[in-house]
Amino acid sequence: MHAISLRNIEPQLEKALKKKALSDKTSVNKVIIESLRKELLPSGKERRYDDLSALAGTWSDEDLEEFKSATADLNAIDKDLWK
């Protein structure tokens, strides 16, 4: 990763960055990177996620019924196999 230096930061902006970092319990550097990412990469394509939270709650009722229908036979017990 590369480093970029920022110069001539207005005192109000510096204060706002520090306040945001303090409230988020993170570094000013991370606040700046996240702000730039949101502004310049709004699609989030470059962002790496560490969890599956983006998938939670995304199925519609129709998707759920399709899944249940496609997997229904997986719940069947073959009694001959258990003898």
Beta strands, then each sheet from edge to edge (+ up, - down):
end
